[in-house]
Amino acid sequence: MVQRLGVLAAACLCFVPRVAAPQAVPDQAPERAKIVAAAEEVMKKARFCGLVTLGRDGHPQARVVDPFEPERDLTVWIATNPITRKVEQIRADPRVTLFYFDPSGPGYVTLLARAELETDSAEKARHWKEEWAAFYADKNRGEDFILIRCKPIRLELVSYGHGLLNHPSTWRPITVEFP
């Protein structure tokens, strides 16, 4: 797993291939469903993502995590040990950011979310990856395993593969707000 995480870090630092320049802004914005579907695809292709929380001093704290694929409403689940800094930081301030990068698109998704900590055994069993067995003692009752549910607030997307590009004069990405 450490080797795969190193590959992600290298991918984030590598040169993004040149692609055609953004075209003129369309007369109307893309449909929400098209944007969300494209974002979901980018998130799935990225596999890993960066999770950003706020530290005690107010500085953003980033780390690579292994999330589940997003749910239909783009809720994202992440597992971790409850003694980690990210859990402490989420307890203090539930605002988080998830950042997904797909170099093959190229494209990225930034998901601003509200995090909730979940210890329910049924949820833990439902959100389990067998490759985690080496890290966590018991997927259902283990005290060393907690879930983070990230409920989306705002989605930002740029995806050349889907023709969903940032605004050519402001460079702002396409955004979708969630209720």
N, C-alpha and C positions, 0 to 999 in steps of 0.2 A: 504494500500500500504506500509506503514511504516513497518508493521509486515512482509510482504513478503520480503522487503529489508533486514530486520534483519535475515531472513532465509538464504538469499544469503550470507551475511557476515559470518554466522555460517558455511555454507557449505564450504566456502573458507578456513576456519580455521580448519575444521575437518580432521581427518585422512583419507587419500585416501587408499582404500582397496588394499591389496597386489595382484599383478597380475603376470603372468608369466614373466620371465626376457626376454628382447629383444633378438630376434634370430639373427643369422648372417646377415650381410648386403646383400641384394639381389644383383644379378649381374647388374641389371639395376634399375634405379629410377622408382617409380610409375608414371603412367601417370598423367599429369596435371589435366585432367578432374576428375580422381578418387580423387585426393587430394582436389580439389575445392569442389566436391560433399560431401566429408567427412567433410570438414570444415564447409560447410553450415549446415549440420546436427548437428554438435556439437554446432554451434551458435544458432540454433533454440531450441535445448534441454536446453541450458543454460538459456534462457529467458532473464535474466538481464546480464549486462556486466559492466566492469569497463572502464571508459573513463579517459585517462590520457592526460593532457595538460601541457604546460610549464608555470610556474609562472614568474613574473617579475624578480625574483632572479635566474631564470634558473632551479629551483628545479621542478621535476615532481609533478603534483597535480592530485590525483586520486579521483574519486567518482563513485558511482553506478548509472547507468542510465537504462532507460526502452526503448531500441531501437526497431525499426521495424525489422522484419525478413529481412535478407540480400536480396538484389536484385540478379539477375542472375550473374552480374559481381562483386558481393560481396560489392557493395555500401551499406552503412548503413545510415539510417536516424534516427535522435534523435530530440526530441522536448525539448525546455526549455524556460525559461523566459529570455528576452534579457538583463536583468540587472544582470545576474549571472556572477560569476568570469570566468566560462568556456568560455562565449561569449567574454569577455574582453581579455582573454588569446588567444583565436583563432584569434581574430582581430590582435593581436600583432605577433603571430606565428602560422600558420595553421597546423603545424605538430602535429598529435595526435596519440595515441595508444588506441586500443580497446582490452580488454582482456575478453575472454569468458571461463568459466570453467564448464564442465559437469562431476560431480562426478560419475554418473552412468556408464560412458564409460569405465574407466575414460578417459578424454581427455581435451585438451585445444586448443584454437585458440588465437593467438596474431595477430592483424591486424594493421600494421603501415599504416597510411592514411594521406591524405591531407583534411582538413576540409574546408567547404565553408558554409557561413551563407546565409540562404534563407528566404525571407519574402514574396514571391509571394503567393497571396491568393489561387490560384488553387492548388499549391503544398501543402499549409497548409491544405486545405480541403482534399486532397488526402492522406496526412500523418497525420491522426487524429485517436485517440483512444477515444471512448466514455467515458471511465473511467477517462479521463483527464478533463472532464467538471467541476469537482469540483475545479480544479487548474487554468483553463484558461477561460476568459470571452467569447471569441468568436473565434471559430476555423478558421474563414476565415479572419477577419479584425482586430482581437484583437491585440493591441500593446503589450500585455503581453505574446505573443506566437511567437517563432521564431524556425526555423528548422536548424539543423546542418546536412549537407550532408558530409559523410566521404567516400572519394574515395580511394580505396586500392592502396597501393604502394608495400607492401610486406606482405605475409601471412606466418605465422609459425604455424605448426600443429603437435600435438602428439595425436594419438587416438588409444588406445588399442583395442577398439571395431571394428575398421576398419583395424587393423593390420598395422597401419602407425605409426611407433615408431621413437624416436630419434636415432641418430647414436650411436651404442654401445661404440665406443672408444672416441668420442668427445662430446657426449650427445647433439649435435646440433639437433634441430627439423627439420622436413621436411619443406622446404621453396619454395614459388612460388613468383616470381617477376611479377608485373603488369606494363604494358607500361605507 
